[in-house]
Amino acid sequence: MGQIETIFNAVIEGDAAGAKSGVQAALSAGMSAEAILKQGLIAAMDEVGSRFEAGEFYVPEMLIAARAMQAGLNLLKPLLASQNSASAGRVVIGTVKGDMHDIGKNLVAMMLEGAGFEIVDLGTDTAPEKFVQAVQAHAPQVIAMSALLTTTMPNMQVTIDALQAAGLRQHVKVIVGGAPVTEGFAKQIGADGYSADAGSAVRLTKSLIGTNYSS
């Protein structure tokens, strides 16, 4: 259990080098990539999310923890792919058209990846048709849209309308977030959910996909 503990603690402390060497040591000791992912990286990111909600961690701590998790995950990715490990689900994420902000979006993407989801990150300034193409190409269960400006928020509605027009809306759940976005706005545009921060975005995604998803 020592190696898992090392990985768990390294992620929480934001020690990317420690997370990486911990994952390497656990692999060398014969642990499966899936066990390392679930017991080490995912468990640590769950703890990070809890500490954030409890007000013990703030965005900077979450970011460095997520980067440490990513350092460990990068070693596991090729192994998980070759073992055909079941992902928790697939999420397409992007900041909407006209908006270049990406810190919040990146944090949500890293937290979701830390929770075992497969992420397709479309970056910033993502046109509605780009979201539509990503749904056609990757068949995600969830689309996550971010907007940090009141002027770009309407593009969330435009994107949902584009999914509707393409006949894809009923096949995918849409969640939205970002500083100016509210629960009321999410309902108004017909989104399936709203989250105020990265930790609750993970919980919301899990609840929308349900536990019965396997691929």
C-alpha positions in Angstrom: 0.0 0.0 0.0 3.1 2.2 0.4 3.3 3.2 -3.2 -0.4 4.1 -3.5 0.0 6.3 -0.4 3.1 8.0 -1.9 1.1 8.8 -5.1 -2.0 9.9 -3.2 0.1 12.3 -1.0 2.2 13.6 -3.9 -1.0 14.6 -5.8 -2.5 16.4 -2.8 0.7 18.2 -2.2 1.0 19.2 -5.9 4.3 17.4 -6.2 4.4 16.4 -9.9 7.8 14.8 -9.8 6.8 12.7 -6.8 3.5 11.6 -8.5 5.5 10.6 -11.5 8.1 8.6 -9.7 5.4 7.1 -7.4 3.5 5.8 -10.5 6.7 4.5 -12.0 7.6 2.7 -8.7 4.1 1.2 -8.5 4.3 0.0 -12.1 7.7 -1.5 -11.5 6.3 -3.3 -8.4 3.7 -5.0 -10.7 0.6 -2.9 -9.9 -1.9 -2.6 -12.7 -2.3 0.8 -14.4 -6.0 0.7 -13.5 -5.4 0.1 -9.8 -2.9 3.0 -9.7 -5.4 5.2 -11.5 -8.3 4.4 -9.2 -6.6 4.0 -5.8 -3.9 6.6 -6.3 -4.8 9.4 -8.8 -8.6 9.3 -8.7 -8.8 8.9 -4.9 -6.4 11.8 -4.5 -8.5 14.1 -6.8 -11.6 13.1 -4.9 -9.9 14.3 -1.7 -8.7 17.5 -3.4 -12.4 18.2 -4.4 -13.5 17.6 -0.8 -10.9 19.9 0.6 -11.9 22.6 -2.0 -15.5 22.3 -0.9 -14.5 22.5 2.8 -12.6 25.7 2.1 -9.2 24.2 2.9 -8.1 24.3 -0.7 -8.4 27.2 -3.2 -8.1 27.3 -7.0 -4.2 27.5 -6.9 -3.9 24.3 -4.8 -6.4 22.6 -7.0 -4.5 23.5 -10.1 -1.1 22.3 -8.8 -2.7 19.1 -7.5 -4.4 18.5 -10.9 -1.0 19.1 -12.7 0.6 16.5 -10.4 -2.2 14.1 -11.2 -1.7 14.8 -14.9 2.0 14.0 -14.6 1.2 10.6 -13.2 -1.7 10.0 -15.6 0.6 10.7 -18.6 2.6 7.6 -17.7 -0.5 5.5 -17.3 -2.4 6.6 -20.5 -0.6 4.3 -23.0 -1.0 1.3 -20.7 -4.7 2.1 -20.0 -5.3 2.4 -23.7 -3.6 -0.9 -24.5 -5.6 -2.6 -21.7 -8.8 -1.1 -23.1 -9.6 0.2 -19.6 -13.3 1.2 -19.3 -13.5 5.0 -18.9 -16.1 6.6 -16.7 -17.5 8.3 -19.8 -16.5 10.8 -22.5 -16.8 14.6 -22.1 -16.3 17.2 -24.8 -15.3 20.5 -23.2 -14.6 24.0 -24.5 -14.9 27.7 -23.8 -17.6 29.2 -26.1 -17.1 31.3 -29.2 -15.6 34.8 -28.5 -14.2 33.8 -25.1 -10.5 33.2 -24.7 -10.5 32.3 -20.9 -9.2 28.9 -20.2 -8.1 28.5 -16.6 -11.5 27.4 -15.3 -12.1 25.2 -18.3 -8.7 23.6 -17.9 -9.3 22.9 -14.2 -12.6 21.3 -14.9 -11.0 19.2 -17.7 -8.2 18.1 -15.4 -10.6 17.3 -12.5 -12.8 15.2 -14.8 -9.8 13.4 -16.2 -8.6 12.8 -12.7 -12.1 11.2 -12.0 -11.5 8.7 -14.9 -13.4 10.5 -17.7 -12.0 10.6 -21.2 -11.7 14.3 -22.2 -11.9 15.9 -25.7 -10.8 19.5 -25.1 -11.8 21.9 -27.8 -9.9 24.8 -26.3 -11.2 28.4 -26.2 -13.2 30.4 -28.7 -15.1 27.3 -29.7 -17.7 27.9 -32.5 -21.1 26.0 -32.1 -20.3 24.0 -35.2 -17.1 22.8 -33.6 -19.1 21.4 -30.7 -21.5 19.7 -33.2 -18.6 18.2 -35.1 -17.0 16.9 -31.8 -20.3 15.2 -30.8 -20.5 13.6 -34.3 -16.8 12.4 -34.1 -16.5 11.4 -30.5 -20.1 10.5 -29.3 -19.6 11.9 -25.8 -22.2 11.5 -23.1 -21.7 15.1 -21.9 -20.7 18.5 -23.4 -19.3 21.0 -20.9 -19.3 24.7 -21.9 -17.6 27.5 -20.2 -18.1 31.3 -20.5 -16.3 34.0 -18.5 -17.9 37.0 -20.1 -21.5 38.1 -20.0 -21.1 39.0 -23.7 -20.2 35.4 -24.7 -22.8 33.7 -22.5 -25.5 33.8 -25.3 -23.2 31.5 -27.4 -24.1 28.7 -25.0 -27.7 29.0 -26.2 -26.5 29.2 -29.9 -24.5 26.0 -29.4 -27.5 24.2 -27.8 -29.6 25.3 -30.8 -27.0 24.1 -33.2 -27.0 20.6 -31.5 -30.8 20.6 -31.8 -30.7 21.5 -35.5 -28.2 18.7 -36.1 -30.5 16.2 -34.4 -27.9 15.5 -31.6 -29.3 17.3 -28.6 -31.2 14.3 -27.2 -28.0 12.2 -27.4 -25.9 14.3 -25.2 -26.2 16.1 -21.8 -25.1 19.7 -21.7 -23.5 21.3 -18.6 -22.5 25.0 -18.3 -20.3 27.0 -16.0 -18.2 30.1 -15.6 -18.2 33.2 -13.4 -21.3 35.0 -14.9 -23.3 31.9 -15.5 -26.1 31.0 -13.0 -28.4 28.1 -12.4 -31.3 30.2 -13.7 -29.4 31.0 -16.9 -28.7 27.3 -17.4 -32.4 26.4 -17.1 -33.4 29.3 -19.4 -31.1 28.0 -22.3 -32.2 24.4 -21.8 -28.9 23.0 -20.4 -29.0 19.8 -18.3 -27.0 21.3 -15.5 -24.9 24.1 -14.1 -21.9 23.9 -11.8 -20.2 26.7 -9.9 -16.8 25.0 -9.6 -14.6 22.1 -10.8 -15.4 19.8 -7.9 -19.2 20.1 -8.4 -18.7 19.8 -12.2 -17.3 16.3 -11.6 -20.2 15.3 -9.3 -22.7 16.7 -11.8 -21.1 14.8 -14.7 -21.2 11.6 -12.7 -24.8 12.1 -11.8 -25.8 12.8 -15.4 -24.0 9.8 -16.9 -25.1 7.5 -14.0 -23.0 4.6 -12.9 -24.3 2.2 -15.5 -22.1 3.5 -18.3 -19.5 1.2 -19.6 -17.8 1.0 -23.0 
